[in-house]
Amino acid sequence: MFYYTLENLEKLISYEKESFVLVENKFSRNRLMPFGDMTHSIVGNTGKSTVNELDGFFEIKYGDDRMPISKQGYFNQRLYLDPEIFKETMRRSLTGIYSERKEDLSNFKGFNVLAVDGSEVMLPNTEKTRKDFEVELRALKKTDSPKARVSMISDVKNEFIIDSVIAPYSTGEQPLAYLNIEEASNIIDLTKSIVIFDRLYASTELIVQLLSKNSLFIFRLKKSIYKKERKRMKTDDEYVDINLNAGRTSSIKNEEIKEKAKELGSLNLRIVNIELETGGIETLLTNLPPEIASSEELKELYGERWGIERGYDVLKNKIEIENFSGKSKLIIEQDFYAQCLMYNLLISLKIELNKKIKKIKKFKDCEYKYKINMSILTGKLKFKLFYFIFARDEDERAKIMKGIEKTAERYLIKEKKKVKNYRNGKKSKKKYTYNNKRNF
């Protein structure tokens, strides 16, 4: 999977680069930093200063300390590169993985388990950035930096990001989720998927969108949603009729979905009340029939949603996706989508290495199960990526990969029996804590 993803990137660079050049002919002649080098440098960015990034990049490529392009020249050329190349690499790689490598992926009774969730990322606090992301100055009174909103749909059993988007913070979470679902439907078979949402997402528009794609779903409901229908329930697990009246369809933005909702008139969906360990009640709305998922299995499935939170943790705290190299929207989008691609490279490598570990006798017969340490793997891959890309031949690549594997195997961690799936609300005031050092 790791090699396959890199191969897709190389194919786009070699054969389709014209599709990702924003200004015609800008990469047509020999450049100080050609299209391929520019693309690679963004994917492998480690968050250092631009001069140090370029110095390290060219030293690995040429084996000496030459610097064929200036910092200004580098950013000038980046203005011509479409960040869509990173999204297209993810798109093609995932399409192939989910169609040809299904046996390597985990699922629930043959269904992919997906989750949609949003987050926020801190942006550079510059006039250019604030303008590009439509941030008003008065919005900065309670924060040091402006924010952007991001949204992802992720395979929580295998950890891949299926689609991601970054947008102005004023953009709502539901419209971005709609985009995630539309994009995911072009990559993965949603008829064989269960899509999970927290209580901020339950809306007629998203429900009808998913029904139109014949997808299964689970929404956690807020107390204020479908109150009348829930009051009529006689048990904690039953189907209810939800009337799609004008009040519930008027807020639908997409005209095609709105017409579909009017055509349906009502929805017959399953509502399940689940008692939590804390004594509280969690209410789930789903179209999963009981023969596929019991109420207890629904509870476990909803708990799987926490996997997307762990994904955001890796992106923010290990890959350092908020460590943007520039201040314009284009540069920020390049960095964001390139690091989402880097994340998927990490996950594909992690899956392959975990598979190998299970076959090693000393771990196979061990009382505890072990897995890859993502912090170690992130640092090692970030450090070795350019060496791998610029390797002279396959033998050299194999040697580099063997070194990565040995390091990963040396620092395995025990799998926890029960994954913690709640926030403790406490954050360290120290910027550099002893147990959260940088990975690269």
matplotlib code that plots the C-alpha trace (Angstrom):
import matplotlib.pyplot as plt

x = [0.0, 2.9, 4.7, 1.4, 0.6, 4.0, 3.7, 0.5, 2.2, 5.1, 2.7, 0.9, 4.2, 5.6, 2.5, -0.2, 1.6, 0.0, -3.3, -1.9, -0.1, -2.2, -0.5, 0.2, 3.8, 5.1, 6.8, 7.3, 11.1, 14.0, 13.5, 15.8, 13.3, 11.2, 7.6, 8.5, 11.0, 8.5, 5.8, 8.1, 9.4, 5.9, 5.0, 8.2, 8.2, 9.3, 8.3, 11.8, 12.6, 12.3, 16.0, 16.8, 14.1, 15.6, 19.1, 18.2, 16.2, 19.0, 21.7, 19.8, 19.1, 22.6, 24.8, 26.3, 25.4, 24.3, 21.3, 19.9, 16.9, 16.4, 13.7, 11.8, 12.1, 10.8, 7.7, 7.2, 7.1, 4.8, 2.2, 1.8, 1.2, -2.3, -2.8, -5.3, -2.3, -2.2, -5.9, -5.8, -3.0, -5.1, -8.1, -6.4, -4.5, -7.5, -9.7, -7.1, -6.6, -10.3, -10.9, -7.8, -6.5, -9.7, -8.2, -5.7, -8.4, -10.6, -14.4, -17.6, -19.4, -18.2, -19.0, -16.4, -16.8, -16.4, -16.8, -17.2, -15.9, -14.6, -11.9, -10.1, -6.6, -4.6, -3.5, -0.6, -1.7, -1.0, -3.1, -2.8, -4.0, -6.9, -8.1, -7.8, -9.7, -12.3, -11.4, -12.6, -10.2, -12.9, -12.9, -9.3, -10.1, -10.1, -7.3, -3.8, -4.3, -7.1, -8.6, -9.7, -12.3, -11.4, -13.6, -12.7, -14.3, -12.1, -12.1, -11.9, -11.0, -8.1, -7.4, -7.2, -8.4, -10.9, -11.4, -10.5, -11.3, -10.0, -12.3, -12.9, -13.9, -17.3, -18.2, -20.6, -19.7, -22.7, -22.0, -18.4, -19.6, -21.8, -18.7, -16.8, -19.6, -19.9, -16.1, -16.0, -18.8, -16.3, -13.6, -15.3, -18.4, -20.9, -23.4, -21.0, -20.2, -21.6, -21.0, -21.0, -21.7, -21.8, -24.7, -23.8, -24.5, -28.0, -29.9, -32.5, -30.1, -27.3, -29.8, -31.4, -28.1, -26.9, -30.2, -29.9, -26.5, -27.9, -25.5, -25.9, -25.4, -25.5, -26.2, -26.1, -29.0, -29.2, -32.1, -33.9, -34.1, -37.2, -38.6, -42.2, -41.2, -39.0, -41.8, -44.1, -41.5, -42.6, -39.2, -35.5, -35.1, -37.7, -38.5, -40.3, -41.9, -40.3, -42.4, -40.4, -42.6, -41.7, -39.9, -37.5, -36.9, -36.8, -33.2, -31.9, -29.5, -29.1, -32.1, -31.7, -31.7, -34.7, -36.7, -35.8, -36.9, -40.3, -40.7, -40.0, -42.4, -41.3, -38.5, -38.9, -35.7, -34.5, -34.0, -32.0, -31.6, -28.4, -27.4, -23.9, -21.5, -22.0, -25.8, -26.6, -28.6, -27.1, -29.7, -28.7, -30.6, -29.8, -31.0, -29.0, -31.4, -31.2, -30.1, -26.9, -26.3, -27.9, -28.2, -25.0, -23.2, -24.5, -23.0, -19.6, -19.9, -20.5, -17.5, -15.4, -16.0, -13.2, -10.8, -11.2, -10.2, -7.0, -6.4, -6.6, -4.2, -1.6, -2.1, -1.8, 0.7, 2.9, 2.7, 2.3, -0.2, -0.7, 3.0, 2.3, 5.2, 3.4, 0.6, -1.5, -4.5, -2.8, 0.3, -1.8, -3.9, -0.8, 0.6, -2.7, -3.5, 0.2, 0.3, -3.0, -1.3, 1.7, -0.7, -2.1, 1.4, 2.1, -1.1, -0.4, 3.1, 1.7, -0.8, 1.9, 4.4, 1.7, 0.9, 4.5, 4.9, 2.0, 4.0, 7.2, 7.3, 8.4, 5.4, 3.0, 3.5, 3.6, 1.0, 0.5, -0.3, 2.1, 1.7, 3.7, 4.5, 3.2, 5.5, 8.6, 7.3, 6.3, 9.8, 11.6, 9.5, 9.8, 13.5, 13.9, 11.3, 13.6, 16.2, 13.6, 12.3, 15.8, 17.2, 19.2, 17.5, 15.1, 17.9, 18.7, 15.0, 14.7, 17.6, 16.1, 12.7, 14.5, 16.0, 12.6, 11.1, 13.9, 13.5, 9.7, 10.1, 12.5, 10.1, 6.8, 4.1, 1.5, -2.0, -4.4, -7.2, -9.8, -9.3, -10.0, -12.7, -13.4, -11.7, -10.3, -10.5, -7.0, -4.2, -0.6, 0.4, 3.9, 4.6, 7.3, 6.4, 8.9, 6.6, 5.5, 8.7, 8.8, 9.2, 11.5]
y = [0.0, 2.4, 1.7, 1.9, 5.4, 6.7, 5.1, 7.0, 10.3, 9.6, 8.7, 12.1, 13.9, 12.1, 11.9, 14.3, 17.3, 19.7, 19.0, 20.4, 23.5, 26.6, 28.8, 27.4, 26.6, 27.6, 24.2, 23.4, 24.3, 23.3, 25.0, 25.4, 23.3, 21.3, 20.2, 16.8, 18.3, 21.0, 18.3, 16.1, 18.9, 19.8, 16.2, 15.7, 19.1, 18.7, 22.1, 23.7, 27.1, 27.2, 27.7, 24.6, 22.6, 23.4, 22.8, 19.4, 18.5, 19.3, 17.8, 14.5, 14.8, 15.9, 14.7, 18.1, 21.6, 23.2, 25.5, 26.0, 28.1, 31.0, 31.1, 33.7, 31.8, 28.7, 30.4, 32.1, 28.7, 27.2, 29.7, 27.7, 24.3, 23.1, 21.3, 19.1, 16.8, 15.6, 15.0, 13.1, 10.9, 10.0, 9.5, 7.1, 5.2, 4.6, 3.6, 0.9, -0.2, -0.6, -2.5, -4.6, -5.0, -5.6, -8.7, -6.4, -4.2, -4.5, -4.2, -4.9, -7.8, -6.8, -3.1, -0.3, 1.7, 5.4, 8.5, 12.2, 14.8, 18.4, 20.2, 23.5, 24.4, 27.5, 29.7, 32.2, 35.5, 37.7, 40.1, 38.0, 34.8, 36.6, 38.0, 34.7, 32.8, 35.6, 36.2, 39.4, 41.1, 41.2, 37.4, 37.4, 39.0, 35.7, 33.9, 34.5, 33.3, 33.0, 29.6, 27.5, 24.7, 21.3, 18.3, 14.6, 11.4, 8.6, 4.8, 4.4, 0.6, 1.2, 4.8, 6.1, 9.6, 9.0, 12.8, 16.0, 19.7, 22.9, 26.0, 29.4, 29.0, 30.5, 27.5, 25.2, 21.6, 20.1, 21.6, 20.3, 16.9, 16.9, 17.5, 14.7, 12.3, 13.3, 12.9, 9.6, 8.1, 8.4, 6.5, 3.9, 1.8, 3.6, 0.8, -1.4, 1.3, 2.5, 6.2, 7.5, 11.0, 12.7, 14.8, 18.0, 16.4, 15.0, 16.7, 15.9, 16.9, 14.5, 11.7, 12.0, 12.3, 9.0, 7.3, 8.4, 6.6, 3.5, 3.9, 2.8, 5.4, 6.1, 9.5, 10.4, 12.6, 15.7, 15.8, 18.4, 16.4, 14.3, 14.8, 14.0, 10.8, 9.7, 10.3, 7.8, 5.0, 2.1, 0.4, 1.5, 0.0, 0.5, 1.9, 5.3, 7.3, 10.8, 13.2, 15.3, 18.4, 21.9, 22.8, 19.9, 20.4, 24.2, 24.3, 21.9, 23.8, 21.3, 21.4, 17.8, 16.6, 18.9, 17.4, 13.9, 14.7, 16.0, 12.9, 10.6, 12.5, 10.6, 8.4, 5.1, 4.8, 3.0, 4.9, 3.2, 4.4, 3.1, 3.3, 4.4, 3.3, 6.8, 6.2, 8.6, 7.8, 7.9, 8.0, 6.8, 7.1, 4.5, 2.6, -0.5, -3.4, -5.4, -8.5, -6.6, -4.7, -5.3, -2.4, -3.5, -3.7, -0.2, 1.1, -0.5, 0.9, 4.4, 4.0, 3.4, 7.0, 7.9, 6.7, 9.9, 11.9, 9.8, 10.7, 14.4, 13.8, 12.3, 15.1, 17.9, 16.6, 14.1, 15.3, 18.9, 19.9, 23.3, 24.2, 25.9, 27.0, 30.1, 32.6, 32.5, 30.3, 28.4, 27.6, 26.6, 24.3, 22.7, 22.0, 20.7, 18.3, 17.2, 16.3, 14.4, 12.4, 11.9, 10.7, 8.1, 7.0, 6.5, 4.5, 2.3, 1.6, 1.0, -1.6, -3.4, -3.4, -4.6, -7.4, -8.5, -8.2, -10.7, -13.3, -12.9, -15.8, -13.9, -11.6, -14.2, -16.4, -13.4, -12.9, -9.3, -7.9, -5.4, -2.7, 0.1, 3.2, 6.0, 8.6, 6.6, 5.7, 9.3, 10.6, 7.8, 8.2, 12.0, 11.6, 8.9, 9.9, 11.9, 9.2, 6.7, 8.9, 9.7, 6.2, 5.0, 1.7, -0.8, -2.4, 0.9, 1.5, -2.0, -1.3, 2.0, 0.3, -2.5, 0.2, 1.7, -1.7, -2.5, 0.8, 0.3, -3.2, -2.1, 0.4, -1.5, -0.7, -2.9, -2.7, -1.5, -3.8, -1.1, 2.1, 5.3, 7.2, 10.3, 13.6, 14.5, 18.2, 18.8, 20.2, 20.8, 24.4, 23.6, 23.9, 21.3, 18.4, 15.6, 12.9, 14.7, 15.5, 16.3, 13.3, 15.0]
z = [0.0, 0.8, -2.5, -4.3, -3.0, -3.9, -7.3, -7.9, -7.0, -9.3, -12.2, -11.8, -11.7, -14.7, -17.0, -15.9, -14.4, -16.8, -15.1, -11.8, -13.1, -12.4, -15.0, -18.5, -19.3, -15.9, -15.4, -19.1, -19.3, -17.1, -13.8, -10.9, -9.0, -11.4, -10.8, -9.3, -6.8, -5.8, -5.2, -3.2, -1.1, 0.1, 1.0, 2.9, 4.7, 8.3, 9.6, 9.7, 8.3, 4.5, 4.0, 6.2, 4.4, 1.0, 2.2, 3.5, 0.4, -2.1, 0.1, 0.0, -3.7, -4.9, -2.0, -1.5, -0.2, -3.4, -3.3, -6.9, -5.8, -3.4, -0.8, -2.8, -6.0, -4.2, -3.0, -6.4, -8.1, -5.5, -6.7, -9.9, -8.2, -7.7, -4.3, -6.1, -7.0, -3.4, -3.2, -6.6, -5.3, -2.3, -4.4, -6.8, -4.2, -1.9, -4.9, -5.7, -2.1, -1.4, -4.6, -4.8, -1.2, 0.7, 2.4, 4.2, 5.7, 8.8, 8.6, 10.5, 9.0, 5.5, 5.9, 6.0, 9.2, 8.4, 10.6, 9.7, 12.1, 12.0, 13.8, 13.7, 12.8, 13.8, 10.9, 10.6, 12.1, 9.1, 7.2, 4.0, 5.8, 7.5, 4.2, 2.3, 5.0, 5.6, 9.2, 10.8, 13.2, 15.9, 15.9, 17.3, 20.6, 22.5, 20.5, 19.4, 15.8, 13.2, 12.6, 9.7, 9.8, 8.6, 8.0, 7.3, 6.5, 7.8, 7.9, 11.7, 11.5, 9.2, 10.0, 6.4, 5.6, 2.7, 2.2, 3.9, 3.3, 4.8, 4.6, 6.3, 10.0, 9.3, 7.1, 8.9, 9.8, 8.0, 4.5, 4.8, 5.8, 2.7, 0.6, 2.4, 1.6, -2.0, -2.5, -0.6, -2.8, -5.7, -3.8, -1.7, -2.0, 0.3, -0.1, 1.8, 4.4, 7.7, 8.3, 11.9, 13.1, 16.5, 17.7, 15.8, 12.4, 12.6, 9.8, 7.2, 4.4, 5.4, 6.1, 2.7, 1.0, 2.6, 1.8, -1.8, -1.9, -0.3, 2.6, 6.2, 8.9, 12.7, 14.1, 17.7, 18.5, 20.6, 23.1, 21.1, 17.9, 17.0, 20.5, 19.5, 17.7, 20.6, 23.2, 21.3, 21.7, 23.9, 24.0, 23.8, 20.3, 17.7, 14.3, 14.1, 11.3, 10.9, 9.0, 6.5, 6.9, 5.6, 8.8, 8.3, 4.6, 4.4, 5.6, 2.9, 0.7, -2.1, -4.4, -5.6, -2.0, -1.1, -4.0, -2.9, 0.7, -0.5, -2.7, 0.3, 2.6, 5.6, 6.9, 8.8, 10.9, 13.9, 17.2, 20.0, 23.5, 25.1, 28.7, 29.3, 32.1, 33.6, 33.9, 31.1, 28.0, 24.5, 21.6, 18.2, 14.9, 12.3, 9.3, 10.3, 10.9, 14.1, 12.2, 11.2, 14.4, 17.8, 20.2, 21.9, 18.6, 17.7, 21.0, 20.0, 16.5, 17.7, 20.0, 16.9, 16.0, 18.4, 15.8, 13.9, 17.0, 17.2, 13.5, 14.3, 17.1, 14.8, 12.2, 14.7, 17.3, 15.3, 11.7, 12.9, 10.2, 11.6, 11.0, 7.7, 5.6, 4.1, 4.7, 1.5, 1.1, -1.8, 0.2, 3.3, 1.1, -0.4, 3.0, 4.4, 1.6, 1.3, 5.0, 4.7, 2.0, 4.3, 7.0, 4.6, 3.7, 7.4, 7.9, 4.8, 6.2, 9.7, 8.4, 6.4, 9.4, 11.9, 9.5, 9.5, 13.3, 13.8, 11.8, 13.9, 16.3, 19.4, 19.1, 17.8, 20.9, 23.3, 26.0, 24.9, 21.5, 20.1, 17.5, 15.8, 17.7, 15.5, 17.0, 16.1, 12.7, 11.9, 12.7, 10.9, 7.7, 7.7, 8.0, 5.4, 2.8, 0.5, 0.7, -0.4, -3.2, -4.6, -4.2, -7.2, -7.6, -5.9, -3.9, -2.2, -1.6, -0.1, 2.2, 3.4, 4.0, 6.0, 8.2, 8.8, 9.7, 12.1, 14.0, 14.1, 15.4, 18.1, 19.6, 19.6, 22.1, 23.8, 22.6, 25.2, 26.1, 26.2, 24.2, 26.1, 24.3, 26.2, 26.8, 30.2, 29.5, 30.9, 28.8, 29.8, 30.2, 29.2, 25.4, 25.5, 27.8, 28.5, 27.2, 24.0, 22.1, 18.4, 16.1, 13.6]

ax = plt.figure().add_subplot(projection="3d")
ax.plot(x, y, z, "-o")
ax.set_aspect("equal")
plt.show()
